[in-house]
Amino acid sequence: MINYIIGALIFGYAAWTIVKYVKRSKQGKCAACDLKNSCETTCDVSSNPNNTRKL
């Protein structure tokens, strides 16, 4: 019985991690970055190349 519980926890965590990854990947490069507050990269906020912001 314990083996089933441990297996369910492992698969549940794996599923949660995959869902979290997919949600973050849909946000785009800079929006999903963990370092977005201290990053030196300039990211486009729209399709206009002159409309950029420094994060």
All heavy atoms as TSV, in Angstrom:
chain	resi	resn	atom	element	x	y	z
A	1	MET	N	N	0.826	-1.201	0.000
A	1	MET	CA	C	0.000	0.000	0.000
A	1	MET	C	C	0.869	1.262	0.000
A	1	MET	O	O	0.542	2.228	-0.681
A	1	MET	CB	C	-0.930	-0.045	1.222
A	1	MET	CG	C	-1.894	1.079	1.294
A	1	MET	SD	S	-3.073	0.914	-0.033
A	1	MET	CE	C	-4.122	2.241	0.324
A	2	ILE	N	N	1.927	1.246	0.783
A	2	ILE	CA	C	2.838	2.388	0.840
A	2	ILE	C	C	3.474	2.632	-0.524
A	2	ILE	O	O	3.674	3.783	-0.929
A	2	ILE	CB	C	3.929	2.144	1.913
A	2	ILE	CG1	C	3.315	2.107	3.311
A	2	ILE	CG2	C	5.023	3.194	1.845
A	2	ILE	CD1	C	2.728	3.427	3.758
A	3	ASN	N	N	3.780	1.554	-1.258
A	3	ASN	CA	C	4.370	1.696	-2.581
A	3	ASN	C	C	3.449	2.456	-3.529
A	3	ASN	O	O	3.915	3.259	-4.345
A	3	ASN	CB	C	4.702	0.332	-3.185
A	3	ASN	CG	C	5.864	-0.326	-2.480
A	3	ASN	OD1	O	6.701	0.349	-1.895
A	3	ASN	ND2	N	5.903	-1.652	-2.530
A	4	TYR	N	N	2.164	2.229	-3.458
A	4	TYR	CA	C	1.202	2.933	-4.300
A	4	TYR	C	C	1.139	4.423	-3.940
A	4	TYR	O	O	1.041	5.283	-4.825
A	4	TYR	CB	C	-0.188	2.313	-4.191
A	4	TYR	CG	C	-0.259	0.926	-4.781
A	4	TYR	CD1	C	-0.596	-0.167	-3.992
A	4	TYR	CD2	C	0.013	0.710	-6.126
A	4	TYR	CE1	C	-0.666	-1.438	-4.533
A	4	TYR	CE2	C	-0.048	-0.555	-6.677
A	4	TYR	CZ	C	-0.383	-1.627	-5.876
A	4	TYR	OH	O	-0.448	-2.872	-6.418
A	5	ILE	N	N	1.194	4.709	-2.664
A	5	ILE	CA	C	1.167	6.102	-2.219
A	5	ILE	C	C	2.423	6.834	-2.684
A	5	ILE	O	O	2.345	7.950	-3.212
A	5	ILE	CB	C	1.006	6.178	-0.682
A	5	ILE	CG1	C	-0.366	5.640	-0.275
A	5	ILE	CG2	C	1.204	7.614	-0.185
A	5	ILE	CD1	C	-0.558	5.497	1.211
A	6	ILE	N	N	3.576	6.203	-2.518
A	6	ILE	CA	C	4.832	6.808	-2.954
A	6	ILE	C	C	4.827	6.986	-4.474
A	6	ILE	O	O	5.234	8.035	-4.988
A	6	ILE	CB	C	6.035	5.973	-2.484
A	6	ILE	CG1	C	6.145	6.046	-0.965
A	6	ILE	CG2	C	7.322	6.452	-3.142
A	6	ILE	CD1	C	7.177	5.114	-0.370
A	7	GLY	N	N	4.353	5.995	-5.198
A	7	GLY	CA	C	4.265	6.100	-6.651
A	7	GLY	C	C	3.334	7.223	-7.083
A	7	GLY	O	O	3.638	7.972	-8.016
A	8	ALA	N	N	2.195	7.348	-6.414
A	8	ALA	CA	C	1.249	8.416	-6.733
A	8	ALA	C	C	1.861	9.781	-6.448
A	8	ALA	O	O	1.663	10.732	-7.231
A	8	ALA	CB	C	-0.038	8.240	-5.928
A	9	LEU	N	N	2.616	9.909	-5.368
A	9	LEU	CA	C	3.279	11.169	-5.058
A	9	LEU	C	C	4.319	11.523	-6.125
A	9	LEU	O	O	4.409	12.680	-6.553
A	9	LEU	CB	C	3.946	11.098	-3.679
A	9	LEU	CG	C	3.010	11.106	-2.482
A	9	LEU	CD1	C	3.795	10.867	-1.199
A	9	LEU	CD2	C	2.254	12.418	-2.408
A	10	ILE	N	N	5.079	10.550	-6.559
A	10	ILE	CA	C	6.100	10.791	-7.578
A	10	ILE	C	C	5.455	11.207	-8.895
A	10	ILE	O	O	5.864	12.190	-9.518
A	10	ILE	CB	C	6.995	9.552	-7.759
A	10	ILE	CG1	C	7.852	9.347	-6.514
A	10	ILE	CG2	C	7.862	9.674	-9.013
A	10	ILE	CD1	C	8.608	8.031	-6.477
A	11	PHE	N	N	4.451	10.474	-9.343
A	11	PHE	CA	C	3.782	10.810	-10.603
A	11	PHE	C	C	3.006	12.125	-10.488
A	11	PHE	O	O	2.936	12.899	-11.449
A	11	PHE	CB	C	2.858	9.680	-11.058
A	11	PHE	CG	C	3.610	8.552	-11.700
A	11	PHE	CD1	C	3.781	7.344	-11.030
A	11	PHE	CD2	C	4.158	8.687	-12.964
A	11	PHE	CE1	C	4.479	6.307	-11.613
A	11	PHE	CE2	C	4.856	7.659	-13.564
A	11	PHE	CZ	C	5.018	6.458	-12.895
A	12	GLY	N	N	2.428	12.386	-9.335
A	12	GLY	CA	C	1.729	13.653	-9.127
A	12	GLY	C	C	2.684	14.834	-9.202
A	12	GLY	O	O	2.388	15.852	-9.828
A	13	TYR	N	N	3.848	14.698	-8.587
A	13	TYR	CA	C	4.839	15.770	-8.644
A	13	TYR	C	C	5.353	15.956	-10.067
A	13	TYR	O	O	5.542	17.088	-10.517
A	13	TYR	CB	C	6.008	15.464	-7.696
A	13	TYR	CG	C	7.091	16.517	-7.757
A	13	TYR	CD1	C	6.894	17.769	-7.186
A	13	TYR	CD2	C	8.297	16.265	-8.398
A	13	TYR	CE1	C	7.864	18.746	-7.244
A	13	TYR	CE2	C	9.285	17.233	-8.464
A	13	TYR	CZ	C	9.074	18.461	-7.884
A	13	TYR	OH	O	10.037	19.422	-7.964
A	14	ALA	N	N	5.574	14.875	-10.773
A	14	ALA	CA	C	6.028	14.963	-12.174
A	14	ALA	C	C	4.984	15.675	-13.032
A	14	ALA	O	O	5.326	16.537	-13.852
A	14	ALA	CB	C	6.323	13.576	-12.726
A	15	ALA	N	N	3.716	15.339	-12.856
A	15	ALA	CA	C	2.647	15.989	-13.623
A	15	ALA	C	C	2.568	17.473	-13.290
A	15	ALA	O	O	2.433	18.317	-14.187
A	15	ALA	CB	C	1.313	15.301	-13.342
A	16	TRP	N	N	2.680	17.820	-12.017
A	16	TRP	CA	C	2.640	19.214	-11.590
A	16	TRP	C	C	3.811	19.994	-12.189
A	16	TRP	O	O	3.653	21.121	-12.642
A	16	TRP	CB	C	2.670	19.277	-10.066
A	16	TRP	CG	C	2.745	20.668	-9.524
A	16	TRP	CD1	C	1.748	21.596	-9.493
A	16	TRP	CD2	C	3.881	21.308	-8.955
A	16	TRP	NE1	N	2.208	22.761	-8.926
A	16	TRP	CE2	C	3.514	22.606	-8.583
A	16	TRP	CE3	C	5.188	20.876	-8.712
A	16	TRP	CZ2	C	4.399	23.483	-7.990
A	16	TRP	CZ3	C	6.064	21.771	-8.112
A	16	TRP	CH2	C	5.664	23.046	-7.768
A	17	THR	N	N	4.989	19.399	-12.212
A	17	THR	CA	C	6.166	20.043	-12.782
A	17	THR	C	C	5.997	20.280	-14.274
A	17	THR	O	O	6.360	21.347	-14.791
A	17	THR	CB	C	7.419	19.188	-12.524
A	17	THR	OG1	O	7.542	18.964	-11.117
A	17	THR	CG2	C	8.666	19.860	-13.039
A	18	ILE	N	N	5.436	19.324	-14.998
A	18	ILE	CA	C	5.215	19.470	-16.437
A	18	ILE	C	C	4.201	20.578	-16.706
A	18	ILE	O	O	4.396	21.410	-17.594
A	18	ILE	CB	C	4.781	18.133	-17.067
A	18	ILE	CG1	C	5.961	17.154	-17.041
A	18	ILE	CG2	C	4.267	18.328	-18.477
A	18	ILE	CD1	C	5.596	15.734	-17.413
A	19	VAL	N	N	3.122	20.611	-15.947
A	19	VAL	CA	C	2.098	21.658	-16.120
A	19	VAL	C	C	2.706	23.024	-15.845
A	19	VAL	O	O	2.477	23.984	-16.589
A	19	VAL	CB	C	0.885	21.393	-15.206
A	19	VAL	CG1	C	-0.045	22.593	-15.150
A	19	VAL	CG2	C	0.134	20.165	-15.679
A	20	LYS	N	N	3.504	23.147	-14.796
A	20	LYS	CA	C	4.152	24.406	-14.463
A	20	LYS	C	C	5.104	24.839	-15.581
A	20	LYS	O	O	5.129	26.011	-15.957
A	20	LYS	CB	C	4.916	24.230	-13.148
A	20	LYS	CG	C	5.559	25.463	-12.613
A	20	LYS	CD	C	6.135	25.171	-11.250
A	20	LYS	CE	C	7.502	25.786	-11.107
A	20	LYS	NZ	N	8.131	25.528	-9.830
A	21	TYR	N	N	5.849	23.913	-16.138
A	21	TYR	CA	C	6.773	24.209	-17.229
A	21	TYR	C	C	6.025	24.701	-18.469
A	21	TYR	O	O	6.426	25.681	-19.102
A	21	TYR	CB	C	7.604	22.978	-17.566
A	21	TYR	CG	C	8.472	23.157	-18.786
A	21	TYR	CD1	C	9.657	23.872	-18.708
A	21	TYR	CD2	C	8.101	22.634	-20.011
A	21	TYR	CE1	C	10.450	24.047	-19.821
A	21	TYR	CE2	C	8.882	22.805	-21.127
A	21	TYR	CZ	C	10.058	23.508	-21.025
A	21	TYR	OH	O	10.834	23.692	-22.134
A	22	VAL	N	N	4.924	24.037	-18.807
A	22	VAL	CA	C	4.148	24.424	-19.993
A	22	VAL	C	C	3.549	25.809	-19.805
A	22	VAL	O	O	3.584	26.641	-20.719
A	22	VAL	CB	C	3.056	23.373	-20.296
A	22	VAL	CG1	C	2.084	23.867	-21.344
A	22	VAL	CG2	C	3.694	22.066	-20.728
A	23	LYS	N	N	3.021	26.120	-18.625
A	23	LYS	CA	C	2.449	27.435	-18.368
A	23	LYS	C	C	3.507	28.524	-18.474
A	23	LYS	O	O	3.269	29.582	-19.044
A	23	LYS	CB	C	1.812	27.490	-16.979
A	23	LYS	CG	C	0.481	26.790	-16.904
A	23	LYS	CD	C	-0.122	26.949	-15.528
A	23	LYS	CE	C	-1.452	26.267	-15.432
A	23	LYS	NZ	N	-2.051	26.427	-14.101
A	24	ARG	N	N	4.693	28.276	-17.945
A	24	ARG	CA	C	5.763	29.263	-18.003
A	24	ARG	C	C	6.291	29.430	-19.419
A	24	ARG	O	O	6.658	30.526	-19.823
A	24	ARG	CB	C	6.895	28.878	-17.066
A	24	ARG	CG	C	6.466	28.958	-15.612
A	24	ARG	CD	C	7.591	28.664	-14.703
A	24	ARG	NE	N	8.328	29.909	-14.518
A	24	ARG	CZ	C	9.516	29.983	-13.976
A	24	ARG	NH1	N	10.122	28.896	-13.575
A	24	ARG	NH2	N	10.112	31.142	-13.839
A	25	SER	N	N	6.330	28.353	-20.188
A	25	SER	CA	C	6.853	28.459	-21.550
A	25	SER	C	C	5.906	29.250	-22.454
A	25	SER	O	O	6.339	29.865	-23.414
A	25	SER	CB	C	7.112	27.078	-22.140
A	25	SER	OG	O	5.910	26.381	-22.336
A	26	LYS	N	N	4.625	29.273	-22.131
A	26	LYS	CA	C	3.655	30.042	-22.907
A	26	LYS	C	C	3.777	31.538	-22.646
A	26	LYS	O	O	3.315	32.337	-23.445
A	26	LYS	CB	C	2.227	29.596	-22.577
A	26	LYS	CG	C	1.867	28.252	-23.145
A	26	LYS	CD	C	0.440	27.908	-22.815
A	26	LYS	CE	C	0.051	26.550	-23.357
A	26	LYS	NZ	N	-1.340	26.222	-23.012
A	27	GLN	N	N	4.405	31.942	-21.545
A	27	GLN	CA	C	4.537	33.354	-21.200
A	27	GLN	C	C	5.587	34.064	-22.038
A	27	GLN	O	O	5.580	35.278	-22.130
A	27	GLN	CB	C	4.924	33.498	-19.728
A	27	GLN	CG	C	3.847	33.092	-18.780
A	27	GLN	CD	C	4.310	33.199	-17.343
A	27	GLN	OE1	O	5.476	33.463	-17.072
A	27	GLN	NE2	N	3.398	32.984	-16.423
A	28	GLY	N	N	6.470	33.341	-22.629
A	28	GLY	CA	C	7.540	33.951	-23.412
A	28	GLY	C	C	8.858	33.917	-22.675
A	28	GLY	O	O	8.937	33.531	-21.513
A	29	LYS	N	N	9.891	34.350	-23.384
A	29	LYS	CA	C	11.247	34.237	-22.863
A	29	LYS	C	C	11.455	35.038	-21.579
A	29	LYS	O	O	11.888	34.495	-20.573
A	29	LYS	CB	C	12.236	34.683	-23.925
A	29	LYS	CG	C	13.660	34.647	-23.491
A	29	LYS	CD	C	14.562	35.177	-24.576
A	29	LYS	CE	C	15.969	35.330	-24.083
A	29	LYS	NZ	N	16.821	35.954	-25.058
A	30	CYS	N	N	11.185	36.321	-21.599
A	30	CYS	CA	C	11.497	37.170	-20.454
A	30	CYS	C	C	10.436	37.102	-19.349
A	30	CYS	O	O	10.762	37.236	-18.180
A	30	CYS	CB	C	11.699	38.605	-20.902
A	30	CYS	SG	S	13.237	38.830	-21.811
A	31	ALA	N	N	9.198	36.916	-19.704
A	31	ALA	CA	C	8.138	36.873	-18.686
A	31	ALA	C	C	8.262	35.648	-17.797
A	31	ALA	O	O	7.895	35.691	-16.627
A	31	ALA	CB	C	6.775	36.892	-19.360
A	32	ALA	N	N	8.789	34.562	-18.330
A	32	ALA	CA	C	8.887	33.332	-17.558
A	32	ALA	C	C	10.229	33.174	-16.857
A	32	ALA	O	O	10.438	32.218	-16.127
A	32	ALA	CB	C	8.660	32.132	-18.474
A	33	CYS	N	N	11.139	34.116	-17.045
A	33	CYS	CA	C	12.492	33.992	-16.503
A	33	CYS	C	C	12.492	34.232	-14.996
A	33	CYS	O	O	11.857	35.157	-14.492
A	33	CYS	CB	C	13.421	34.988	-17.192
A	33	CYS	SG	S	15.125	34.892	-16.644
A	34	ASP	N	N	13.238	33.395	-14.258
A	34	ASP	CA	C	13.347	33.574	-12.818
A	34	ASP	C	C	14.155	34.817	-12.458
A	34	ASP	O	O	14.004	35.364	-11.379
A	34	ASP	CB	C	14.019	32.357	-12.181
A	34	ASP	CG	C	13.119	31.133	-12.208
A	34	ASP	OD1	O	11.887	31.299	-12.200
A	34	ASP	OD2	O	13.653	30.011	-12.222
A	35	LEU	N	N	15.001	35.271	-13.365
A	35	LEU	CA	C	15.854	36.428	-13.107
A	35	LEU	C	C	15.316	37.703	-13.742
A	35	LEU	O	O	16.061	38.660	-13.935
A	35	LEU	CB	C	17.263	36.152	-13.653
A	35	LEU	CG	C	17.960	34.918	-13.103
A	35	LEU	CD1	C	19.248	34.694	-13.849
A	35	LEU	CD2	C	18.201	35.062	-11.617
A	36	LYS	N	N	14.032	37.752	-14.042
A	36	LYS	CA	C	13.472	38.876	-14.792
A	36	LYS	C	C	13.641	40.220	-14.084
A	36	LYS	O	O	13.682	41.243	-14.731
A	36	LYS	CB	C	12.011	38.627	-15.138
A	36	LYS	CG	C	11.084	38.536	-13.955
A	36	LYS	CD	C	9.690	38.213	-14.403
A	36	LYS	CE	C	8.831	37.867	-13.207
A	36	LYS	NZ	N	7.563	37.357	-13.601
A	37	ASN	N	N	13.763	40.241	-12.780
A	37	ASN	CA	C	13.918	41.502	-12.060
A	37	ASN	C	C	15.353	42.024	-12.087
A	37	ASN	O	O	15.577	43.208	-11.880
A	37	ASN	CB	C	13.444	41.358	-10.614
A	37	ASN	CG	C	11.960	41.119	-10.536
A	37	ASN	OD1	O	11.216	41.568	-11.392
A	37	ASN	ND2	N	11.526	40.411	-9.526
A	38	SER	N	N	16.322	41.153	-12.313
A	38	SER	CA	C	17.715	41.587	-12.306
A	38	SER	C	C	18.441	41.274	-13.605
A	38	SER	O	O	19.649	41.377	-13.675
A	38	SER	CB	C	18.445	40.918	-11.143
A	38	SER	OG	O	18.447	39.523	-11.317
A	39	CYS	N	N	17.718	40.933	-14.631
A	39	CYS	CA	C	18.303	40.543	-15.907
A	39	CYS	C	C	18.758	41.776	-16.691
A	39	CYS	O	O	18.121	42.816	-16.648
A	39	CYS	CB	C	17.288	39.750	-16.725
A	39	CYS	SG	S	17.947	39.086	-18.253
A	40	GLU	N	N	19.855	41.645	-17.435
A	40	GLU	CA	C	20.376	42.727	-18.251
A	40	GLU	C	C	19.912	42.631	-19.702
A	40	GLU	O	O	20.272	43.457	-20.526
A	40	GLU	CB	C	21.909	42.709	-18.212
A	40	GLU	CG	C	22.474	42.970	-16.837
A	40	GLU	CD	C	22.187	44.377	-16.326
A	40	GLU	OE1	O	22.142	45.307	-17.150
A	40	GLU	OE2	O	22.000	44.532	-15.118
A	41	THR	N	N	19.110	41.641	-20.042
A	41	THR	CA	C	18.645	41.426	-21.402
A	41	THR	C	C	17.522	42.399	-21.736
A	41	THR	O	O	16.662	42.678	-20.917
A	41	THR	CB	C	18.122	39.987	-21.568
A	41	THR	OG1	O	19.148	39.102	-21.188
A	41	THR	CG2	C	17.710	39.712	-22.985
A	42	THR	N	N	17.522	42.892	-22.946
A	42	THR	CA	C	16.449	43.752	-23.429
A	42	THR	C	C	15.450	42.869	-24.169
A	42	THR	O	O	15.807	42.189	-25.116
A	42	THR	CB	C	16.982	44.836	-24.372
A	42	THR	OG1	O	17.974	45.570	-23.674
A	42	THR	CG2	C	15.881	45.756	-24.815
A	43	CYS	N	N	14.209	42.915	-23.749
A	43	CYS	CA	C	13.173	42.075	-24.350
A	43	CYS	C	C	12.145	42.942	-25.056
A	43	CYS	O	O	11.801	44.024	-24.586
A	43	CYS	CB	C	12.462	41.256	-23.285
A	43	CYS	SG	S	13.529	40.088	-22.467
A	44	ASP	N	N	11.641	42.445	-26.167
A	44	ASP	CA	C	10.583	43.149	-26.886
A	44	ASP	C	C	9.282	42.993	-26.138
A	44	ASP	O	O	8.906	41.900	-25.757
A	44	ASP	CB	C	10.419	42.594	-28.294
A	44	ASP	CG	C	11.609	42.931	-29.167
A	44	ASP	OD1	O	12.265	43.946	-28.952
A	44	ASP	OD2	O	11.853	42.137	-30.082
A	45	VAL	N	N	8.572	44.090	-25.942
A	45	VAL	CA	C	7.264	44.031	-25.293
A	45	VAL	C	C	6.141	44.066	-26.308
A	45	VAL	O	O	4.990	43.891	-25.968
A	45	VAL	CB	C	7.080	45.157	-24.249
A	45	VAL	CG1	C	7.987	44.918	-23.072
A	45	VAL	CG2	C	7.320	46.516	-24.857
A	46	SER	N	N	6.468	44.316	-27.560
A	46	SER	CA	C	5.493	44.259	-28.634
A	46	SER	C	C	6.237	43.925	-29.918
A	46	SER	O	O	7.428	43.654	-29.914
A	46	SER	CB	C	4.748	45.587	-28.772
A	46	SER	OG	O	5.626	46.562	-29.289
A	47	SER	N	N	5.555	43.961	-31.027
A	47	SER	CA	C	6.199	43.651	-32.296
A	47	SER	C	C	7.044	44.813	-32.786
A	47	SER	O	O	7.839	44.658	-33.707
A	47	SER	CB	C	5.146	43.289	-33.339
A	47	SER	OG	O	4.274	44.384	-33.538
A	48	ASN	N	N	6.919	45.987	-32.200
A	48	ASN	CA	C	7.699	47.153	-32.595
A	48	ASN	C	C	9.111	47.042	-32.014
A	48	ASN	O	O	9.282	47.027	-30.809
A	48	ASN	CB	C	7.008	48.421	-32.074
A	48	ASN	CG	C	7.708	49.678	-32.546
A	48	ASN	OD1	O	8.743	49.632	-33.212
A	48	ASN	ND2	N	7.139	50.817	-32.168
A	49	PRO	N	N	10.163	46.990	-32.846
A	49	PRO	CA	C	11.512	46.844	-32.324
A	49	PRO	C	C	11.971	48.055	-31.508
A	49	PRO	O	O	12.885	47.931	-30.706
A	49	PRO	CB	C	12.373	46.657	-33.564
A	49	PRO	CG	C	11.545	47.063	-34.727
A	49	PRO	CD	C	10.113	47.014	-34.300
A	50	ASN	N	N	11.351	49.213	-31.681
A	50	ASN	CA	C	11.721	50.399	-30.899
A	50	ASN	C	C	11.066	50.408	-29.534
A	50	ASN	O	O	11.445	51.199	-28.676
A	50	ASN	CB	C	11.352	51.673	-31.651
A	50	ASN	CG	C	12.128	51.806	-32.942
A	50	ASN	OD1	O	13.287	51.405	-33.010
A	50	ASN	ND2	N	11.484	52.345	-33.965
A	51	ASN	N	N	10.101	49.568	-29.324
A	51	ASN	CA	C	9.371	49.511	-28.061
A	51	ASN	C	C	9.958	48.376	-27.211
A	51	ASN	O	O	9.414	47.301	-27.140
A	51	ASN	CB	C	7.884	49.292	-28.317
A	51	ASN	CG	C	7.084	49.445	-27.042
A	51	ASN	OD1	O	7.602	49.862	-26.013
A	51	ASN	ND2	N	5.811	49.087	-27.121
A	52	THR	N	N	11.090	48.631	-26.565
A	52	THR	CA	C	11.734	47.625	-25.734
A	52	THR	C	C	11.876	48.163	-24.319
A	52	THR	O	O	11.831	49.363	-24.087
A	52	THR	CB	C	13.121	47.236	-26.284
A	52	THR	OG1	O	13.913	48.414	-26.338
A	52	THR	CG2	C	13.026	46.603	-27.641
A	53	ARG	N	N	12.072	47.272	-23.414
A	53	ARG	CA	C	12.290	47.687	-22.036
A	53	ARG	C	C	13.428	46.865	-21.462
A	53	ARG	O	O	13.674	45.739	-21.848
A	53	ARG	CB	C	11.039	47.527	-21.184
A	53	ARG	CG	C	10.583	46.108	-21.023
A	53	ARG	CD	C	9.276	46.068	-20.235
A	53	ARG	NE	N	8.759	44.726	-20.247
A	53	ARG	CZ	C	8.613	43.984	-19.174
A	53	ARG	NH1	N	8.911	44.464	-18.007
A	53	ARG	NH2	N	8.151	42.777	-19.262
A	54	LYS	N	N	14.115	47.440	-20.531
A	54	LYS	CA	C	15.217	46.749	-19.881
A	54	LYS	C	C	14.710	46.177	-18.571
A	54	LYS	O	O	14.125	46.882	-17.766
A	54	LYS	CB	C	16.369	47.718	-19.655
A	54	LYS	CG	C	17.630	47.023	-19.263
A	54	LYS	CD	C	18.786	47.960	-19.450
A	54	LYS	CE	C	20.043	47.143	-19.272
A	54	LYS	NZ	N	21.153	47.704	-19.965
A	55	LEU	N	N	14.903	44.893	-18.385
A	55	LEU	CA	C	14.425	44.236	-17.170
A	55	LEU	C	C	15.462	44.243	-16.098
A	55	LEU	O	O	16.593	44.187	-16.268
A	55	LEU	CB	C	14.020	42.799	-17.479
A	55	LEU	CG	C	12.869	42.665	-18.439
A	55	LEU	CD1	C	12.625	41.206	-18.769
A	55	LEU	CD2	C	11.626	43.265	-17.871
